[in-house]
Amino acid sequence: MIVSEVIIVAIITGFCSVIGQWLISREREIRLDERLKSVEKKLDEHNGYASKFESIRVDIAKISTEIVNLKEK
């Protein structure tokens, strides 16, 4: 009887260990997903600013051309 009790305890301990490791890895995956979403959000914001700066560059070029035209008159 003692041997079978030891085997049962070992099986239960092994099972609990596997479940614990699974929960830990799951938590890490959740945190990594949150970080990835945060980085993607910041990247989207950055890309939005980059497109705005492109339109500002075009506006500056137009203003520069108008200044040259005014100086010529």
N, C-alpha and C positions, 0 to 999 in steps of 0.2 A: 504493500500500500504506500509506503513512503516514496518509492521510486515513481509511482504514477502521480503522486502529489507534486513531486519536484518537476516532473515533465509538464504537468498542467500549469504550474506557476511559471515555468520558463516560456511556455506558449503564450500565456497571458501577457507576460512582460515583453516578449518580442512583439506581440500585436500592438501593445500600447506604445512601444518605441516607434514602430512604423507609422502609426497614426499621428504621433507627436511630430515626427519629421515631415510628414505630409502637411500638417497644419502650419508648420514653420515656413516651408517652401511656398505654400499658398499665400501666406501673409507677405512674404518678400515679393511675390509676383504682383500682388495688389499694389504694394508701394511703388514698384517699378512702373506699373501702368499709370499710376497717378503722376509720377515724375515725367513720364513720356508725354502725357496729355498736357502738363504744364509747359514743357518745352515746346510742344507743337503750338500751343496758344501764343507763346511769346514769339515764335517764328512767324505765325500768321500776322501778329501785330507789326513785326518788323517789316514784313513784305508789304503791308499796307502803307507804311511810311515810305518805303522805297518807291512805290508807285506815285505817292504824293510828291516826292522830291523830283521825280521825272517831269511831272506837270509843272512844277515850279521852275525847273530848268528851262522848259519851253517858254514859259511866261517871261523869264529873264531875257531870253534870246529875243523875244518880240519887243520887249521894252528897249533893249539895247539897239535894235534896228530902228525903232521909232526915234530914239535920241539922235542917232546918226542922221536920220532924215530931217529932224528939226534943226540940227546944226548946219546942214547943207542949205536950208532955206534962208 
